Every structure is written in C-alpha cells, then in structure tokens.
Amino acid sequence: MPAGIDPRLLEILVCPLTKEPLRYDAGAQELISDAARLAYPIRDGIPIMLVDEARNLDEPTAKAKR
Amino acid sequence: MEEPFDRRAVRRHRDRAAATLGGHDFLLRAAVERLAERVAESGRRFPSVLVLGAAGGLLRDAVQPHADAVVEADLSFGMLRGPGVVASEELLPFAPGAFDLIVSALVLHWVNDLPGALVQARRSLRPDGMFLASMLGGETLRELRAALLSGESESRGGASPRVSPFVDVRDAGALLQRTGFARPVADVETIDVTYADPLRLMAELRGMGETNALRDRPRAFTPRSTLMAAAAAYRAHSGDAGGRIRATFQLVTLTGWAAAPRTPPEAPTEERPPAARLPRRLRPA
C-alpha cells in the first residue's frame, strides 16, 4: 500500500466532530481540524478519523490521546 | 443519555474478528448478497460509493461492478481492504454530498445513536443518492438470549444483559422516514442456522466480531456453572431431533433515498411482510 493518502479521499474528508474541512500536513501525515483543535493521524495511507485517536493541538508534546 | 454500547469494545471485537472473518462470514455473505441485489435492481451506475462497514472487502467487491470509485470506512483498521478510512458510524468524516451510494453491512446494530448516524449518512449523499443498509433485527439470537437468561437465573438467581437489543423492523422503517429518507423500505429475512452445540455458536459470534459489547455487560468472567446451565437450557428449548441446536438470525435490509432538491421525504413507509421471503435453512460446515 502506498504511504501517501489518496487525493480523492482528501477532497471528501471533513472533521467528524465539526464537519469542517481539514488541512493536510504531508510531513507529519496528519489531517488537521483547526475548529476542533485536533490532528487525525494517517497510518499507511489510511486516515484514522476517530476522535479517540486524534492528537490535541493544544497539547503539542503529549502523546495521542487514549 | 445512557449509551447502550461500549464502542471501544465494538472496535476491539472487529479488530480481533478481522483475522478470523473468512471462516465465519455466512451471515455477512447473506447480507452482502441482499445489498448487491438491491444495487443491481436500481439499474444505476454510481460514480462515488461509500462502503460503511468494510466487511473484509466482500461488499467492495459486490458493488464495484456498479461503481466508479469505492471508499471503505470501518471502525477497525484490519477490516479495510482497499482505499478507505478508519471512522465511526456515529461520527462520519465525509463532506455533504460526497457519495451517490452508501452501502452498509452488519455494523449499524452496534451504533448508540442510530437516528444520528442515519442523518449523517443522508447528508453525505448527493440529492437522490441511495442508502442501503443491512443490520441485525430483533429476532436475532432469541434462543441464546432465552438460554442465558434461564441459565443465569438458575445458577445465580439473577440476570445480566448479554445479548444486544436489536432493532425491530417496523421501527427501522419508521426511523428511515424520520431521518429524512425518501421512499424508505424495510425488508426482513430470517435465517435459521444449526450448530453442534452452544459453544460452537459462541465461537462463531466471536469470529464474526458480534460478541457482547453492551456497556452494562458483566465484566467478570462468566462462571462455568452459569455457562453449563445456559447450554443445558439452550439444548432443552432449541435443540433439534438430530442433536444440534438452532440459532435464529434476522437480517433487516433498509433502503432509502436522499431527497432530491425540493422533494419532501413524505412517501409512506413500505414494509414487505416477513413472509415475503422464505426462511432459509443454512448449516455451516
């Protein structure tokens, strides 16, 4: 499976909480919801769109929330 | 609001089942077959399809001939087979009007807020987009429910919730309408299966990822005395002449349409009676 995210997916994905568009951070492999202050990880090209697995942008040093 | 299901347990069960699904997919195959029939009956070609509940790729394979692009979504990473996302049916991460068809196999009966999930699915559809979902209905595992109840009250003098409250087919049809789908249809089919013994049934449920994920489920290990009493009760009430036990599964197939612009979703709910389809007797190897 290619590491990059499918560009078609990027077009249709929104934040599951706010339904707002996401910013794609290709370096960090994250989809960022500025409104929800959450970053959703992309693993092996698969976006993990779960609030439980998202990184809180206001706790930049903390590990992903469990 | 008290949520009936522990979604983390649902996810764990699906993660675990992703590796074993192939040996325990008779129900999934039946569900996918019904969904594929309805996709074909629509006579349409769908540019963009969401498969909600990836079903180890079975549903993708079934809809691919009628679609240009298929995206899978599942609570479990391991269930995905093609392009897709890990997502919760309760919080869909898709833009309005992203899809022309949403098909879902055997995941919506584990959702806490079914009306909320249906509304989100509808919003993810283009106007006149099609929604198709197969979920387990109220008669599912009625023998097991009764046997556990009886086994537990005999051995411990009490009962705890062990089998999900599945949706009633009438409620499901009404719910589609209430959540804004046009021309809703709820279809029901009963599938009777036999097993050598109750433990084989439990192993099958585990293999499918369908074991108890109720929030109020007993967390302690179930005492052997309770299991033995339940197994005896199962055999006594639902054993057949050949020494096997019966298990009922009920598949509810929902069809609805996202309303076209300015078409109010007021078509009456059409419900085919349960007798419309003959029960099938399946006997897994």
HADDOCK unambig.tbl for C-alpha pairs under 7 A between the chains (distance, minus, plus):
assign (segid A and resid 12 and name CA) (segid B and resid 94 and name CA) 5.58 0.50 0.50
assign (segid A and resid 12 and name CA) (segid B and resid 95 and name CA) 5.21 0.50 0.50
assign (segid A and resid 12 and name CA) (segid B and resid 98 and name CA) 5.87 0.50 0.50
assign (segid A and resid 13 and name CA) (segid B and resid 93 and name CA) 5.54 0.50 0.50
assign (segid A and resid 13 and name CA) (segid B and resid 94 and name CA) 4.73 0.50 0.50
assign (segid A and resid 13 and name CA) (segid B and resid 95 and name CA) 5.92 0.50 0.50
assign (segid A and resid 14 and name CA) (segid B and resid 93 and name CA) 4.94 0.50 0.50
assign (segid A and resid 14 and name CA) (segid B and resid 94 and name CA) 5.27 0.50 0.50
assign (segid A and resid 14 and name CA) (segid B and resid 95 and name CA) 5.63 0.50 0.50
assign (segid A and resid 15 and name CA) (segid B and resid 93 and name CA) 5.45 0.50 0.50
assign (segid A and resid 16 and name CA) (segid B and resid 91 and name CA) 5.11 0.50 0.50
assign (segid A and resid 16 and name CA) (segid B and resid 92 and name CA) 5.29 0.50 0.50
assign (segid A and resid 16 and name CA) (segid B and resid 93 and name CA) 4.10 0.50 0.50
assign (segid A and resid 17 and name CA) (segid B and resid 91 and name CA) 6.62 0.50 0.50
assign (segid A and resid 19 and name CA) (segid B and resid 93 and name CA) 6.76 0.50 0.50
assign (segid A and resid 19 and name CA) (segid B and resid 95 and name CA) 6.89 0.50 0.50
assign (segid A and resid 46 and name CA) (segid B and resid 84 and name CA) 6.31 0.50 0.50
assign (segid A and resid 46 and name CA) (segid B and resid 85 and name CA) 5.36 0.50 0.50
assign (segid A and resid 47 and name CA) (segid B and resid 85 and name CA) 5.10 0.50 0.50
assign (segid A and resid 47 and name CA) (segid B and resid 86 and name CA) 6.28 0.50 0.50
assign (segid A and resid 48 and name CA) (segid B and resid 85 and name CA) 6.07 0.50 0.50
assign (segid A and resid 48 and name CA) (segid B and resid 86 and name CA) 4.71 0.50 0.50
assign (segid A and resid 48 and name CA) (segid B and resid 87 and name CA) 6.52 0.50 0.50
assign (segid A and resid 49 and name CA) (segid B and resid 85 and name CA) 6.84 0.50 0.50
assign (segid A and resid 49 and name CA) (segid B and resid 86 and name CA) 5.68 0.50 0.50
assign (segid A and resid 49 and name CA) (segid B and resid 87 and name CA) 4.97 0.50 0.50
assign (segid A and resid 49 and name CA) (segid B and resid 93 and name CA) 6.63 0.50 0.50
assign (segid A and resid 50 and name CA) (segid B and resid 87 and name CA) 5.68 0.50 0.50
assign (segid A and resid 50 and name CA) (segid B and resid 88 and name CA) 6.59 0.50 0.50
